[in-house]
Amino acid sequence: MEMDAHLHNLRSSHPSHPARNRWHDKPLTLIFESNTRAGAIGEHSPVDALVPSIIADYAVVQDIDEDAFGASLLDHNTASSEDSVGTGWKRLDWVVDERIQLECLEAEERARKIAEDSDDSVLWFDSYGTEWIKNEAKLAPDAYIQMAMQLAWYRMRGSFTATYETGLTRLFQHGRTETVRTLSTESREWVLSMVDPSASSSKRLSFLHRAIRAHSSLTRAAATGKGIDRHLLGLRCMLRPNDGERHELFEDELFSRSQTWKLSTSGLSAGFQFRGTGFGTPEHDGYGINYIAGPEIIKFGIESKHSCPQTSTSEFIAAISMAMDDMKADED
């Protein structure tokens, strides 16, 4: 599939020499292909992915300010030597010893294995989008999409899992993110109704509305500083284990399981210019899912691992599509 080939090239370059020209530790790397397609990869410790995505979406359609490029490049060059003016890019050749050469070969082999194990693809769900969800179903689109992923997971695995959704805390100075926990009592109740053949459409619909209201409430709480995960992280980081400090909560098995994100998700803006986005799964037997919810189409970027027998990106794509179709059927 052409879309997947584009995705894989952006992610790790040609499979014969993966990651040789990718900076995976930099916040933003722009990649341009010879056929004029382009994309970006980044490590987003310095900034949330939403920020560069909005900038990139804007830059693609914004006219160029020609006045900003009217002056000669020589006018902006401050070098004192005339010999160095206007020389442009210069190749840097590195002199390395045998140990560094071996390190480079080992790093390339590690990158190759990671790239080959990455089962990533894109779903363009175009049966309906946020316009129908908001205007016809009268439901919150993000919560609706989150419920679809809950149903898709349960149908594939027959169990529930802690689910991470990125919630922004940009209402606060230097605010970054908080966890919105999609798995709730209400979402669980709705999912179980969807796999119960005896449940009526009206009952399922009632449970769905309750689940979406609960999720919207959790989202508001996370955005206004009333989430739990960042507070717990702060408390855990304040402990001084070398001084014998500990707390039973952080050693509890249930606490550990509650933060094992086998379903790690995050949504971006509508991103009309993007063919897709995505990130890797944090757990070997889970999924990393980024989605772009547009008025008429919802784009999912999904990643799992080939080496895990419990996961399959293509099967999860089918499960999400089935969940979205079944949810609309109950509404209709």
SVG drawing of the C-alpha trace seen along z (x, -y; Angstrom):
<svg xmlns="http://www.w3.org/2000/svg" viewBox="-34 -43 75 58">
<polyline fill="none" stroke="black" stroke-width="0.4" points="0.0,0.0 1.4,-3.4 0.3,-5.1 2.2,-2.5 5.3,-2.8 5.3,-6.6 4.8,-6.1 7.6,-3.6 10.0,-5.8 9.3,-8.7 9.8,-6.6 13.1,-4.9 14.1,-5.5 15.0,-2.7 14.8,0.8 18.3,1.7 19.8,-1.1 17.2,-2.2 17.7,-5.3 21.0,-6.3 19.6,-9.8 17.0,-10.2 17.5,-12.1 15.3,-10.2 16.4,-12.2 15.6,-15.6 12.3,-17.4 11.6,-17.9 13.1,-16.5 11.6,-17.5 11.9,-14.8 11.4,-15.5 11.2,-12.7 12.2,-12.9 8.5,-12.6 7.7,-15.9 6.0,-14.1 7.1,-15.3 6.7,-14.5 8.3,-14.9 9.4,-12.8 10.2,-14.1 10.9,-13.3 8.5,-15.6 10.0,-16.1 10.5,-19.8 6.9,-20.4 3.6,-18.5 3.0,-17.1 -0.1,-19.3 2.1,-22.4 4.3,-21.4 1.3,-19.8 -0.7,-23.0 2.3,-25.0 2.9,-22.5 -0.8,-22.4 -0.8,-26.2 2.6,-26.4 1.5,-24.1 -1.3,-26.4 0.0,-29.8 1.4,-32.0 5.1,-32.8 6.0,-36.3 8.2,-37.3 9.4,-40.4 11.1,-38.2 13.2,-36.7 13.9,-39.8 17.4,-40.6 20.5,-38.8 21.9,-36.0 25.1,-38.0 23.4,-40.8 22.7,-38.5 26.2,-37.0 28.2,-38.3 31.4,-36.4 34.5,-38.6 36.5,-36.7 35.5,-37.2 36.6,-33.6 33.9,-32.2 31.0,-34.3 28.4,-32.3 30.2,-29.0 27.0,-27.2 26.9,-23.7 30.1,-21.8 30.5,-18.1 31.9,-17.0 34.1,-13.9 34.6,-12.1 37.8,-10.3 36.8,-7.5 38.6,-4.5 37.6,-0.9 35.6,-1.0 33.4,-3.9 32.9,-2.0 31.8,1.0 29.4,-1.1 27.9,-2.5 27.3,1.0 25.7,2.2 23.5,-0.9 22.4,-0.3 21.5,3.3 19.5,2.3 17.6,-0.2 17.0,2.4 15.4,4.8 13.2,2.1 12.0,1.0 11.4,4.5 9.4,5.3 7.2,2.2 3.7,3.1 2.4,-0.3 -0.3,-1.4 -3.0,-4.0 -6.8,-3.8 -8.8,-6.4 -12.3,-5.8 -14.6,-7.7 -18.1,-6.4 -18.7,-9.5 -16.8,-12.0 -17.2,-14.6 -20.0,-16.4 -22.3,-13.4 -21.2,-12.7 -21.8,-16.2 -24.8,-17.3 -26.7,-14.0 -25.7,-11.9 -25.3,-14.9 -22.2,-13.4 -18.7,-14.5 -16.5,-13.3 -13.3,-12.6 -15.1,-10.6 -17.0,-8.8 -13.8,-7.7 -12.3,-6.7 -15.3,-4.4 -14.8,-2.8 -11.2,-1.9 -12.4,-0.4 -14.8,1.8 -12.2,2.8 -9.7,3.8 -12.3,5.9 -13.4,7.7 -9.8,8.7 -8.6,9.5 -11.7,10.4 -10.5,8.3 -10.1,4.6 -6.9,2.7 -5.7,-0.6 -6.0,-3.2 -4.0,-6.4 -5.3,-9.4 -3.4,-12.6 -5.1,-15.5 -3.7,-19.0 -3.1,-21.2 -2.2,-24.3 -4.6,-26.4 -1.7,-26.6 1.7,-28.3 4.2,-25.7 1.3,-23.2 1.9,-20.1 -0.3,-17.0 -2.3,-14.8 -3.7,-11.3 -7.4,-10.9 -8.2,-7.3 -10.7,-6.1 -11.4,-2.8 -14.2,-3.6 -17.1,-1.8 -19.3,-3.4 -17.2,-2.5 -16.9,1.0 -20.7,1.3 -21.2,0.1 -18.6,2.4 -20.2,5.4 -23.6,4.4 -22.2,4.3 -21.0,7.9 -24.2,9.1 -26.5,10.4 -29.6,10.0 -28.9,6.2 -31.3,4.0 -30.1,1.0 -31.8,-1.4 -30.0,0.1 -26.7,0.0 -27.4,-3.6 -28.2,-4.6 -25.0,-3.0 -23.0,-4.8 -24.4,-8.2 -23.4,-7.5 -19.9,-6.4 -19.4,-9.5 -20.6,-11.8 -18.2,-10.1 -15.3,-10.5 -16.0,-14.1 -16.1,-14.7 -12.7,-13.0 -11.3,-15.1 -12.4,-18.3 -10.9,-17.2 -7.6,-16.4 -7.5,-19.8 -8.2,-21.8 -5.6,-20.2 -7.9,-17.6 -6.3,-14.5 -4.4,-12.0 -1.5,-10.6 0.8,-13.7 0.2,-14.3 1.1,-10.8 4.2,-11.0 5.3,-14.2 4.9,-12.5 6.8,-9.4 9.6,-11.6 9.9,-13.4 10.6,-10.2 14.3,-9.6 14.8,-5.9 18.4,-6.2 17.2,-7.6 14.8,-4.8 11.7,-6.6 9.0,-4.5 5.2,-4.3 3.1,-1.1 1.0,-2.7 3.8,-2.8 4.7,0.9 1.2,2.2 0.6,4.5 -2.7,2.9 -1.0,-0.5 1.5,0.9 -1.1,2.5 -3.2,-0.7 -0.2,-2.5 0.6,0.2 -0.8,-1.5 -1.4,1.3 -3.7,-1.0 -1.9,-4.4 -3.8,-7.0 -3.7,-10.6 -5.7,-12.9 -4.5,-15.8 -6.3,-18.8 -8.3,-18.1 -5.0,-18.3 -6.6,-18.7 -3.2,-18.6 -2.0,-15.4 -2.3,-12.0 -1.7,-10.5 0.2,-10.7 1.4,-8.1 3.7,-6.9 4.9,-3.6 3.3,-1.5 4.9,-1.8 4.0,1.9 5.2,4.9 1.7,6.4 -0.2,3.2 -1.0,0.5 0.1,-3.1 -2.8,-5.0 -2.8,-8.6 -5.9,-10.0 -7.1,-13.0 -10.8,-13.6 -12.1,-15.6 -15.6,-16.6 -16.0,-13.8 -13.1,-11.4 -11.2,-10.1 -7.6,-9.1 -6.0,-6.6 -2.2,-5.9 -1.8,-2.5 1.4,-0.7 2.0,2.6 4.8,5.2 5.1,8.1 6.9,10.2 3.8,10.2 1.3,12.9 -1.4,11.1 -1.5,8.0 -2.1,7.2 -2.4,3.7 -4.4,4.9 -6.9,6.8 -7.1,3.8 -7.9,1.5 -10.7,3.9 -11.9,3.9 -12.1,0.1 -14.0,-0.1 -16.5,2.5 -16.9,0.7 -17.5,-2.6 -20.1,-1.0 -21.9,0.7 -22.1,-2.5 -23.7,-4.4 -26.1,-1.5 -27.3,-1.8 -27.8,-5.6 -29.7,-5.1"/>
</svg>
